[in-house]
Amino acid sequence: MNLTVNGKPASIAEENPVPVSRLLELLQVEQREYVTVELNGDILDRGDFDGATVKNGDNVEFLYFMGGGR
């Protein structure tokens, strides 16, 4: 399956569709407990990671929000 991940082409050896939770494992995303996932422009709720699926040609962004500063 071919995807765009964080603006770059990516391929995974899985059939359509793949749950977002599985995609995080396949792509070895670090700090999964803190990642926010945007799928085709929509921010997903963490509780939807098992039910939301990724298919060929989708655009996925992995985002990390941090606080700090003064």
mmCIF file of the N, C-alpha and C atoms, coordinates in Angstrom:
data_MODEL
# 
_entry.id   MODEL 
# 
loop_
_atom_site.group_PDB 
_atom_site.id 
_atom_site.type_symbol 
_atom_site.label_atom_id 
_atom_site.label_alt_id 
_atom_site.label_comp_id 
_atom_site.label_asym_id 
_atom_site.label_entity_id 
_atom_site.label_seq_id 
_atom_site.pdbx_PDB_ins_code 
_atom_site.Cartn_x 
_atom_site.Cartn_y 
_atom_site.Cartn_z 
_atom_site.occupancy 
_atom_site.B_iso_or_equiv 
_atom_site.pdbx_formal_charge 
_atom_site.auth_seq_id 
_atom_site.auth_comp_id 
_atom_site.auth_asym_id 
_atom_site.auth_atom_id 
_atom_site.pdbx_PDB_model_num 
ATOM 1   N N  . MET A 1 1  ? 0.841   -1.157 0.000  1.00 0.00 ? 1  MET A N  1 
ATOM 2   C CA . MET A 1 1  ? 0.000   0.000  0.000  1.00 0.00 ? 1  MET A CA 1 
ATOM 3   C C  . MET A 1 1  ? 0.897   1.235  0.000  1.00 0.00 ? 1  MET A C  1 
ATOM 4   N N  . ASN A 1 2  ? 0.541   2.216  -0.784 1.00 0.00 ? 2  ASN A N  1 
ATOM 5   C CA . ASN A 1 2  ? 1.300   3.458  -0.879 1.00 0.00 ? 2  ASN A CA 1 
ATOM 6   C C  . ASN A 1 2  ? 0.544   4.584  -0.186 1.00 0.00 ? 2  ASN A C  1 
ATOM 7   N N  . LEU A 1 3  ? 1.263   5.303  0.674  1.00 0.00 ? 3  LEU A N  1 
ATOM 8   C CA . LEU A 1 3  ? 0.707   6.399  1.445  1.00 0.00 ? 3  LEU A CA 1 
ATOM 9   C C  . LEU A 1 3  ? 1.625   7.606  1.366  1.00 0.00 ? 3  LEU A C  1 
ATOM 10  N N  . THR A 1 4  ? 1.127   8.737  1.811  1.00 0.00 ? 4  THR A N  1 
ATOM 11  C CA . THR A 1 4  ? 1.977   9.884  2.076  1.00 0.00 ? 4  THR A CA 1 
ATOM 12  C C  . THR A 1 4  ? 1.974   10.063 3.587  1.00 0.00 ? 4  THR A C  1 
ATOM 13  N N  . VAL A 1 5  ? 3.162   9.994  4.194  1.00 0.00 ? 5  VAL A N  1 
ATOM 14  C CA . VAL A 1 5  ? 3.296   10.082 5.642  1.00 0.00 ? 5  VAL A CA 1 
ATOM 15  C C  . VAL A 1 5  ? 4.202   11.264 5.968  1.00 0.00 ? 5  VAL A C  1 
ATOM 16  N N  . ASN A 1 6  ? 3.649   12.226 6.676  1.00 0.00 ? 6  ASN A N  1 
ATOM 17  C CA . ASN A 1 6  ? 4.384   13.449 7.024  1.00 0.00 ? 6  ASN A CA 1 
ATOM 18  C C  . ASN A 1 6  ? 5.005   14.087 5.785  1.00 0.00 ? 6  ASN A C  1 
ATOM 19  N N  . GLY A 1 7  ? 4.238   14.099 4.705  1.00 0.00 ? 7  GLY A N  1 
ATOM 20  C CA . GLY A 1 7  ? 4.658   14.764 3.477  1.00 0.00 ? 7  GLY A CA 1 
ATOM 21  C C  . GLY A 1 7  ? 5.584   13.966 2.576  1.00 0.00 ? 7  GLY A C  1 
ATOM 22  N N  . LYS A 1 8  ? 5.903   12.732 2.957  1.00 0.00 ? 8  LYS A N  1 
ATOM 23  C CA . LYS A 1 8  ? 6.827   11.918 2.165  1.00 0.00 ? 8  LYS A CA 1 
ATOM 24  C C  . LYS A 1 8  ? 6.148   10.618 1.740  1.00 0.00 ? 8  LYS A C  1 
ATOM 25  N N  . PRO A 1 9  ? 6.486   10.116 0.551  1.00 0.00 ? 9  PRO A N  1 
ATOM 26  C CA . PRO A 1 9  ? 5.921   8.832  0.117  1.00 0.00 ? 9  PRO A CA 1 
ATOM 27  C C  . PRO A 1 9  ? 6.369   7.698  1.044  1.00 0.00 ? 9  PRO A C  1 
ATOM 28  N N  . ALA A 1 10 ? 5.450   6.781  1.318  1.00 0.00 ? 10 ALA A N  1 
ATOM 29  C CA . ALA A 1 10 ? 5.762   5.620  2.153  1.00 0.00 ? 10 ALA A CA 1 
ATOM 30  C C  . ALA A 1 10 ? 5.002   4.417  1.615  1.00 0.00 ? 10 ALA A C  1 
ATOM 31  N N  . SER A 1 11 ? 5.597   3.254  1.748  1.00 0.00 ? 11 SER A N  1 
ATOM 32  C CA . SER A 1 11 ? 4.956   2.004  1.348  1.00 0.00 ? 11 SER A CA 1 
ATOM 33  C C  . SER A 1 11 ? 4.962   1.047  2.522  1.00 0.00 ? 11 SER A C  1 
ATOM 34  N N  . ILE A 1 12 ? 3.856   0.325  2.657  1.00 0.00 ? 12 ILE A N  1 
ATOM 35  C CA . ILE A 1 12 ? 3.800   -0.732 3.655  1.00 0.00 ? 12 ILE A CA 1 
ATOM 36  C C  . ILE A 1 12 ? 3.289   -1.985 2.965  1.00 0.00 ? 12 ILE A C  1 
ATOM 37  N N  . ALA A 1 13 ? 3.737   -3.127 3.461  1.00 0.00 ? 13 ALA A N  1 
ATOM 38  C CA . ALA A 1 13 ? 3.370   -4.414 2.852  1.00 0.00 ? 13 ALA A CA 1 
ATOM 39  C C  . ALA A 1 13 ? 2.133   -4.969 3.541  1.00 0.00 ? 13 ALA A C  1 
ATOM 40  N N  . GLU A 1 14 ? 1.030   -4.243 3.443  1.00 0.00 ? 14 GLU A N  1 
ATOM 41  C CA . GLU A 1 14 ? -0.241  -4.665 4.030  1.00 0.00 ? 14 GLU A CA 1 
ATOM 42  C C  . GLU A 1 14 ? -1.332  -4.437 2.996  1.00 0.00 ? 14 GLU A C  1 
ATOM 43  N N  . GLU A 1 15 ? -2.414  -5.171 3.148  1.00 0.00 ? 15 GLU A N  1 
ATOM 44  C CA . GLU A 1 15 ? -3.570  -5.002 2.278  1.00 0.00 ? 15 GLU A CA 1 
ATOM 45  C C  . GLU A 1 15 ? -4.453  -3.880 2.813  1.00 0.00 ? 15 GLU A C  1 
ATOM 46  N N  . ASN A 1 16 ? -5.272  -3.299 1.928  1.00 0.00 ? 16 ASN A N  1 
ATOM 47  C CA . ASN A 1 16 ? -6.283  -2.302 2.337  1.00 0.00 ? 16 ASN A CA 1 
ATOM 48  C C  . ASN A 1 16 ? -7.360  -2.972 3.132  1.00 0.00 ? 16 ASN A C  1 
ATOM 49  N N  . PRO A 1 17 ? -8.014  -2.346 4.040  1.00 0.00 ? 17 PRO A N  1 
ATOM 50  C CA . PRO A 1 17 ? -7.562  -1.195 4.824  1.00 0.00 ? 17 PRO A CA 1 
ATOM 51  C C  . PRO A 1 17 ? -6.777  -1.646 6.047  1.00 0.00 ? 17 PRO A C  1 
ATOM 52  N N  . VAL A 1 18 ? -6.034  -0.719 6.620  1.00 0.00 ? 18 VAL A N  1 
ATOM 53  C CA . VAL A 1 18 ? -5.227  -1.001 7.806  1.00 0.00 ? 18 VAL A CA 1 
ATOM 54  C C  . VAL A 1 18 ? -5.687  -0.062 8.922  1.00 0.00 ? 18 VAL A C  1 
ATOM 55  N N  . PRO A 1 19 ? -5.996  -0.597 10.105 1.00 0.00 ? 19 PRO A N  1 
ATOM 56  C CA . PRO A 1 19 ? -6.355  0.284  11.228 1.00 0.00 ? 19 PRO A CA 1 
ATOM 57  C C  . PRO A 1 19 ? -5.194  1.226  11.567 1.00 0.00 ? 19 PRO A C  1 
ATOM 58  N N  . VAL A 1 20 ? -5.507  2.426  11.975 1.00 0.00 ? 20 VAL A N  1 
ATOM 59  C CA . VAL A 1 20 ? -4.486  3.401  12.332 1.00 0.00 ? 20 VAL A CA 1 
ATOM 60  C C  . VAL A 1 20 ? -3.584  2.851  13.431 1.00 0.00 ? 20 VAL A C  1 
ATOM 61  N N  . SER A 1 21 ? -4.152  2.140  14.392 1.00 0.00 ? 21 SER A N  1 
ATOM 62  C CA . SER A 1 21 ? -3.330  1.564  15.467 1.00 0.00 ? 21 SER A CA 1 
ATOM 63  C C  . SER A 1 21 ? -2.277  0.607  14.911 1.00 0.00 ? 21 SER A C  1 
ATOM 64  N N  . ARG A 1 22 ? -2.627  -0.165 13.910 1.00 0.00 ? 22 ARG A N  1 
ATOM 65  C CA . ARG A 1 22 ? -1.666  -1.082 13.269 1.00 0.00 ? 22 ARG A CA 1 
ATOM 66  C C  . ARG A 1 22 ? -0.626  -0.297 12.468 1.00 0.00 ? 22 ARG A C  1 
ATOM 67  N N  . LEU A 1 23 ? -1.046  0.775  11.802 1.00 0.00 ? 23 LEU A N  1 
ATOM 68  C CA . LEU A 1 23 ? -0.114  1.608  11.038 1.00 0.00 ? 23 LEU A CA 1 
ATOM 69  C C  . LEU A 1 23 ? 0.964   2.182  11.948 1.00 0.00 ? 23 LEU A C  1 
ATOM 70  N N  . LEU A 1 24 ? 0.578   2.606  13.135 1.00 0.00 ? 24 LEU A N  1 
ATOM 71  C CA . LEU A 1 24 ? 1.559   3.119  14.095 1.00 0.00 ? 24 LEU A CA 1 
ATOM 72  C C  . LEU A 1 24 ? 2.620   2.066  14.409 1.00 0.00 ? 24 LEU A C  1 
ATOM 73  N N  . GLU A 1 25 ? 2.199   0.816  14.540 1.00 0.00 ? 25 GLU A N  1 
ATOM 74  C CA . GLU A 1 25 ? 3.144   -0.279 14.791 1.00 0.00 ? 25 GLU A CA 1 
ATOM 75  C C  . GLU A 1 25 ? 4.031   -0.520 13.576 1.00 0.00 ? 25 GLU A C  1 
ATOM 76  N N  . LEU A 1 26 ? 3.405   -0.615 12.399 1.00 0.00 ? 26 LEU A N  1 
ATOM 77  C CA . LEU A 1 26 ? 4.159   -0.918 11.178 1.00 0.00 ? 26 LEU A CA 1 
ATOM 78  C C  . LEU A 1 26 ? 5.233   0.120  10.885 1.00 0.00 ? 26 LEU A C  1 
ATOM 79  N N  . LEU A 1 27 ? 4.908   1.382  11.143 1.00 0.00 ? 27 LEU A N  1 
ATOM 80  C CA . LEU A 1 27 ? 5.852   2.464  10.864 1.00 0.00 ? 27 LEU A CA 1 
ATOM 81  C C  . LEU A 1 27 ? 6.748   2.766  12.055 1.00 0.00 ? 27 LEU A C  1 
ATOM 82  N N  . GLN A 1 28 ? 6.621   1.965  13.116 1.00 0.00 ? 28 GLN A N  1 
ATOM 83  C CA . GLN A 1 28 ? 7.438   2.104  14.325 1.00 0.00 ? 28 GLN A CA 1 
ATOM 84  C C  . GLN A 1 28 ? 7.449   3.537  14.842 1.00 0.00 ? 28 GLN A C  1 
ATOM 85  N N  . VAL A 1 29 ? 6.243   4.108  14.915 1.00 0.00 ? 29 VAL A N  1 
ATOM 86  C CA . VAL A 1 29 ? 6.091   5.465  15.426 1.00 0.00 ? 29 VAL A CA 1 
ATOM 87  C C  . VAL A 1 29 ? 6.455   5.476  16.909 1.00 0.00 ? 29 VAL A C  1 
ATOM 88  N N  . GLU A 1 30 ? 7.336   6.383  17.284 1.00 0.00 ? 30 GLU A N  1 
ATOM 89  C CA . GLU A 1 30 ? 7.781   6.481  18.666 1.00 0.00 ? 30 GLU A CA 1 
ATOM 90  C C  . GLU A 1 30 ? 6.764   7.265  19.490 1.00 0.00 ? 30 GLU A C  1 
ATOM 91  N N  . GLN A 1 31 ? 6.737   7.024  20.745 1.00 0.00 ? 31 GLN A N  1 
ATOM 92  C CA . GLN A 1 31 ? 5.882   7.719  21.704 1.00 0.00 ? 31 GLN A CA 1 
ATOM 93  C C  . GLN A 1 31 ? 4.419   7.719  21.247 1.00 0.00 ? 31 GLN A C  1 
ATOM 94  N N  . ARG A 1 32 ? 3.920   6.530  20.944 1.00 0.00 ? 32 ARG A N  1 
ATOM 95  C CA . ARG A 1 32 ? 2.547   6.384  20.440 1.00 0.00 ? 32 ARG A CA 1 
ATOM 96  C C  . ARG A 1 32 ? 1.507   6.954  21.386 1.00 0.00 ? 32 ARG A C  1 
ATOM 97  N N  . GLU A 1 33 ? 1.817   6.946  22.680 1.00 0.00 ? 33 GLU A N  1 
ATOM 98  C CA . GLU A 1 33 ? 0.856   7.456  23.648 1.00 0.00 ? 33 GLU A CA 1 
ATOM 99  C C  . GLU A 1 33 ? 0.689   8.976  23.562 1.00 0.00 ? 33 GLU A C  1 
ATOM 100 N N  . TYR A 1 34 ? 1.612   9.667  22.865 1.00 0.00 ? 34 TYR A N  1 
ATOM 101 C CA . TYR A 1 34 ? 1.558   11.125 22.741 1.00 0.00 ? 34 TYR A CA 1 
ATOM 102 C C  . TYR A 1 34 ? 1.232   11.605 21.327 1.00 0.00 ? 34 TYR A C  1 
ATOM 103 N N  . VAL A 1 35 ? 1.200   10.712 20.359 1.00 0.00 ? 35 VAL A N  1 
ATOM 104 C CA . VAL A 1 35 ? 1.035   11.130 18.967 1.00 0.00 ? 35 VAL A CA 1 
ATOM 105 C C  . VAL A 1 35 ? -0.428  11.468 18.674 1.00 0.00 ? 35 VAL A C  1 
ATOM 106 N N  . THR A 1 36 ? -0.602  12.498 17.873 1.00 0.00 ? 36 THR A N  1 
ATOM 107 C CA . THR A 1 36 ? -1.901  12.849 17.312 1.00 0.00 ? 36 THR A CA 1 
ATOM 108 C C  . THR A 1 36 ? -1.837  12.473 15.846 1.00 0.00 ? 36 THR A C  1 
ATOM 109 N N  . VAL A 1 37 ? -2.906  11.866 15.334 1.00 0.00 ? 37 VAL A N  1 
ATOM 110 C CA . VAL A 1 37 ? -2.911  11.416 13.948 1.00 0.00 ? 37 VAL A CA 1 
ATOM 111 C C  . VAL A 1 37 ? -3.927  12.238 13.154 1.00 0.00 ? 37 VAL A C  1 
ATOM 112 N N  . GLU A 1 38 ? -3.446  12.767 12.039 1.00 0.00 ? 38 GLU A N  1 
ATOM 113 C CA . GLU A 1 38 ? -4.306  13.457 11.085 1.00 0.00 ? 38 GLU A CA 1 
ATOM 114 C C  . GLU A 1 38 ? -4.402  12.557 9.858  1.00 0.00 ? 38 GLU A C  1 
ATOM 115 N N  . LEU A 1 39 ? -5.619  12.203 9.487  1.00 0.00 ? 39 LEU A N  1 
ATOM 116 C CA . LEU A 1 39 ? -5.851  11.324 8.334  1.00 0.00 ? 39 LEU A CA 1 
ATOM 117 C C  . LEU A 1 39 ? -6.652  12.088 7.299  1.00 0.00 ? 39 LEU A C  1 
ATOM 118 N N  . ASN A 1 40 ? -6.027  12.333 6.168  1.00 0.00 ? 40 ASN A N  1 
ATOM 119 C CA . ASN A 1 40 ? -6.665  13.068 5.070  1.00 0.00 ? 40 ASN A CA 1 
ATOM 120 C C  . ASN A 1 40 ? -7.267  14.387 5.544  1.00 0.00 ? 40 ASN A C  1 
ATOM 121 N N  . GLY A 1 41 ? -6.515  15.094 6.397  1.00 0.00 ? 41 GLY A N  1 
ATOM 122 C CA . GLY A 1 41 ? -6.934  16.411 6.854  1.00 0.00 ? 41 GLY A CA 1 
ATOM 123 C C  . GLY A 1 41 ? -7.803  16.428 8.091  1.00 0.00 ? 41 GLY A C  1 
ATOM 124 N N  . ASP A 1 42 ? -8.202  15.277 8.603  1.00 0.00 ? 42 ASP A N  1 
ATOM 125 C CA . ASP A 1 42 ? -9.045  15.197 9.795  1.00 0.00 ? 42 ASP A CA 1 
ATOM 126 C C  . ASP A 1 42 ? -8.246  14.669 10.978 1.00 0.00 ? 42 ASP A C  1 
ATOM 127 N N  . ILE A 1 43 ? -8.309  15.388 12.105 1.00 0.00 ? 43 ILE A N  1 
ATOM 128 C CA . ILE A 1 43 ? -7.659  14.930 13.327 1.00 0.00 ? 43 ILE A CA 1 
ATOM 129 C C  . ILE A 1 43 ? -8.513  13.813 13.927 1.00 0.00 ? 43 ILE A C  1 
ATOM 130 N N  . LEU A 1 44 ? -7.876  12.695 14.257 1.00 0.00 ? 44 LEU A N  1 
ATOM 131 C CA . LEU A 1 44 ? -8.590  11.554 14.823 1.00 0.00 ? 44 LEU A CA 1 
ATOM 132 C C  . LEU A 1 44 ? -8.547  11.586 16.341 1.00 0.00 ? 44 LEU A C  1 
ATOM 133 N N  . ASP A 1 45 ? -9.633  11.181 16.969 1.00 0.00 ? 45 ASP A N  1 
ATOM 134 C CA . ASP A 1 45 ? -9.632  10.966 18.411 1.00 0.00 ? 45 ASP A CA 1 
ATOM 135 C C  . ASP A 1 45 ? -8.832  9.693  18.695 1.00 0.00 ? 45 ASP A C  1 
ATOM 136 N N  . ARG A 1 46 ? -8.097  9.701  19.775 1.00 0.00 ? 46 ARG A N  1 
ATOM 137 C CA . ARG A 1 46 ? -7.280  8.531  20.134 1.00 0.00 ? 46 ARG A CA 1 
ATOM 138 C C  . ARG A 1 46 ? -8.133  7.266  20.233 1.00 0.00 ? 46 ARG A C  1 
ATOM 139 N N  . GLY A 1 47 ? -9.348  7.380  20.700 1.00 0.00 ? 47 GLY A N  1 
ATOM 140 C CA . GLY A 1 47 ? -10.238 6.239  20.817 1.00 0.00 ? 47 GLY A CA 1 
ATOM 141 C C  . GLY A 1 47 ? -10.666 5.654  19.484 1.00 0.00 ? 47 GLY A C  1 
ATOM 142 N N  . ASP A 1 48 ? -10.416 6.383  18.399 1.00 0.00 ? 48 ASP A N  1 
ATOM 143 C CA . ASP A 1 48 ? -10.784 5.918  17.061 1.00 0.00 ? 48 ASP A CA 1 
ATOM 144 C C  . ASP A 1 48 ? -9.645  5.225  16.321 1.00 0.00 ? 48 ASP A C  1 
ATOM 145 N N  . PHE A 1 49 ? -8.473  5.125  16.936 1.00 0.00 ? 49 PHE A N  1 
ATOM 146 C CA . PHE A 1 49 ? -7.311  4.554  16.251 1.00 0.00 ? 49 PHE A CA 1 
ATOM 147 C C  . PHE A 1 49 ? -7.544  3.106  15.810 1.00 0.00 ? 49 PHE A C  1 
ATOM 148 N N  . ASP A 1 50 ? -8.330  2.338  16.561 1.00 0.00 ? 50 ASP A N  1 
ATOM 149 C CA . ASP A 1 50 ? -8.601  0.948  16.176 1.00 0.00 ? 50 ASP A CA 1 
ATOM 150 C C  . ASP A 1 50 ? -9.645  0.863  15.067 1.00 0.00 ? 50 ASP A C  1 
ATOM 151 N N  . GLY A 1 51 ? -10.592 1.785  15.052 1.00 0.00 ? 51 GLY A N  1 
ATOM 152 C CA . GLY A 1 51 ? -11.680 1.736  14.082 1.00 0.00 ? 51 GLY A CA 1 
ATOM 153 C C  . GLY A 1 51 ? -11.416 2.491  12.798 1.00 0.00 ? 51 GLY A C  1 
ATOM 154 N N  . ALA A 1 52 ? -10.617 3.547  12.860 1.00 0.00 ? 52 ALA A N  1 
ATOM 155 C CA . ALA A 1 52 ? -10.282 4.323  11.657 1.00 0.00 ? 52 ALA A CA 1 
ATOM 156 C C  . ALA A 1 52 ? -9.270  3.545  10.835 1.00 0.00 ? 52 ALA A C  1 
ATOM 157 N N  . THR A 1 53 ? -9.459  3.519  9.534  1.00 0.00 ? 53 THR A N  1 
ATOM 158 C CA . THR A 1 53 ? -8.562  2.751  8.674  1.00 0.00 ? 53 THR A CA 1 
ATOM 159 C C  . THR A 1 53 ? -7.897  3.624  7.626  1.00 0.00 ? 53 THR A C  1 
ATOM 160 N N  . VAL A 1 54 ? -6.737  3.173  7.214  1.00 0.00 ? 54 VAL A N  1 
ATOM 161 C CA . VAL A 1 54 ? -5.944  3.824  6.185  1.00 0.00 ? 54 VAL A CA 1 
ATOM 162 C C  . VAL A 1 54 ? -5.994  2.947  4.951  1.00 0.00 ? 54 VAL A C  1 
ATOM 163 N N  . LYS A 1 55 ? -6.167  3.581  3.791  1.00 0.00 ? 55 LYS A N  1 
ATOM 164 C CA . LYS A 1 55 ? -6.183  2.828  2.537  1.00 0.00 ? 55 LYS A CA 1 
ATOM 165 C C  . LYS A 1 55 ? -5.192  3.430  1.552  1.00 0.00 ? 55 LYS A C  1 
ATOM 166 N N  . ASN A 1 56 ? -4.955  2.726  0.480  1.00 0.00 ? 56 ASN A N  1 
ATOM 167 C CA . ASN A 1 56 ? -3.994  3.150  -0.529 1.00 0.00 ? 56 ASN A CA 1 
ATOM 168 C C  . ASN A 1 56 ? -4.278  4.588  -0.966 1.00 0.00 ? 56 ASN A C  1 
ATOM 169 N N  . GLY A 1 57 ? -3.221  5.402  -0.994 1.00 0.00 ? 57 GLY A N  1 
ATOM 170 C CA . GLY A 1 57 ? -3.315  6.780  -1.450 1.00 0.00 ? 57 GLY A CA 1 
ATOM 171 C C  . GLY A 1 57 ? -3.638  7.793  -0.370 1.00 0.00 ? 57 GLY A C  1 
ATOM 172 N N  . ASP A 1 58 ? -3.880  7.340  0.868  1.00 0.00 ? 58 ASP A N  1 
ATOM 173 C CA . ASP A 1 58 ? -4.226  8.263  1.942  1.00 0.00 ? 58 ASP A CA 1 
ATOM 174 C C  . ASP A 1 58 ? -3.028  9.106  2.364  1.00 0.00 ? 58 ASP A C  1 
ATOM 175 N N  . ASN A 1 59 ? -3.358  10.250 2.983  1.00 0.00 ? 59 ASN A N  1 
ATOM 176 C CA . ASN A 1 59 ? -2.358  11.166 3.514  1.00 0.00 ? 59 ASN A CA 1 
ATOM 177 C C  . ASN A 1 59 ? -2.443  11.125 5.034  1.00 0.00 ? 59 ASN A C  1 
ATOM 178 N N  . VAL A 1 60 ? -1.322  10.800 5.691  1.00 0.00 ? 60 VAL A N  1 
ATOM 179 C CA . VAL A 1 60 ? -1.277  10.659 7.145  1.00 0.00 ? 60 VAL A CA 1 
ATOM 180 C C  . VAL A 1 60 ? -0.201  11.584 7.701  1.00 0.00 ? 60 VAL A C  1 
ATOM 181 N N  . GLU A 1 61 ? -0.554  12.279 8.766  1.00 0.00 ? 61 GLU A N  1 
ATOM 182 C CA . GLU A 1 61 ? 0.413   13.119 9.471  1.00 0.00 ? 61 GLU A CA 1 
ATOM 183 C C  . GLU A 1 61 ? 0.452   12.670 10.920 1.00 0.00 ? 61 GLU A C  1 
ATOM 184 N N  . PHE A 1 62 ? 1.651   12.538 11.468 1.00 0.00 ? 62 PHE A N  1 
ATOM 185 C CA . PHE A 1 62 ? 1.839   12.235 12.878 1.00 0.00 ? 62 PHE A CA 1 
ATOM 186 C C  . PHE A 1 62 ? 2.323   13.518 13.544 1.00 0.00 ? 62 PHE A C  1 
ATOM 187 N N  . LEU A 1 63 ? 1.568   13.994 14.522 1.00 0.00 ? 63 LEU A N  1 
ATOM 188 C CA . LEU A 1 63 ? 1.847   15.271 15.153 1.00 0.00 ? 63 LEU A CA 1 
ATOM 189 C C  . LEU A 1 63 ? 2.082   15.083 16.647 1.00 0.00 ? 63 LEU A C  1 
ATOM 190 N N  . TYR A 1 64 ? 3.002   15.894 17.195 1.00 0.00 ? 64 TYR A N  1 
ATOM 191 C CA . TYR A 1 64 ? 3.279   15.894 18.624 1.00 0.00 ? 64 TYR A CA 1 
ATOM 192 C C  . TYR A 1 64 ? 3.140   17.326 19.111 1.00 0.00 ? 64 TYR A C  1 
ATOM 193 N N  . PHE A 1 65 ? 2.265   17.543 20.079 1.00 0.00 ? 65 PHE A N  1 
ATOM 194 C CA . PHE A 1 65 ? 2.063   18.860 20.633 1.00 0.00 ? 65 PHE A CA 1 
ATOM 195 C C  . PHE A 1 65 ? 2.817   18.942 21.945 1.00 0.00 ? 65 PHE A C  1 
ATOM 196 N N  . MET A 1 66 ? 3.584   20.022 22.108 1.00 0.00 ? 66 MET A N  1 
ATOM 197 C CA . MET A 1 66 ? 4.384   20.190 23.305 1.00 0.00 ? 66 MET A CA 1 
ATOM 198 C C  . MET A 1 66 ? 4.095   21.549 23.909 1.00 0.00 ? 66 MET A C  1 
ATOM 199 N N  . GLY A 1 67 ? 4.096   21.575 25.211 1.00 0.00 ? 67 GLY A N  1 
ATOM 200 C CA . GLY A 1 67 ? 3.972   22.838 25.920 1.00 0.00 ? 67 GLY A CA 1 
ATOM 201 C C  . GLY A 1 67 ? 5.328   23.312 26.355 1.00 0.00 ? 67 GLY A C  1 
ATOM 202 N N  . GLY A 1 68 ? 5.372   24.504 26.809 1.00 0.00 ? 68 GLY A N  1 
ATOM 203 C CA . GLY A 1 68 ? 6.638   25.012 27.309 1.00 0.00 ? 68 GLY A CA 1 
ATOM 204 C C  . GLY A 1 68 ? 6.797   26.477 26.982 1.00 0.00 ? 68 GLY A C  1 
ATOM 205 N N  . GLY A 1 69 ? 7.942   26.976 27.291 1.00 0.00 ? 69 GLY A N  1 
ATOM 206 C CA . GLY A 1 69 ? 8.215   28.381 27.035 1.00 0.00 ? 69 GLY A CA 1 
ATOM 207 C C  . GLY A 1 69 ? 7.839   29.228 28.233 1.00 0.00 ? 69 GLY A C  1 
ATOM 208 N N  . ARG A 1 70 ? 7.840   30.506 27.989 1.00 0.00 ? 70 ARG A N  1 
ATOM 209 C CA . ARG A 1 70 ? 7.543   31.444 29.081 1.00 0.00 ? 70 ARG A CA 1 
ATOM 210 C C  . ARG A 1 70 ? 6.332   32.239 28.758 1.00 0.00 ? 70 ARG A C  1 
# 
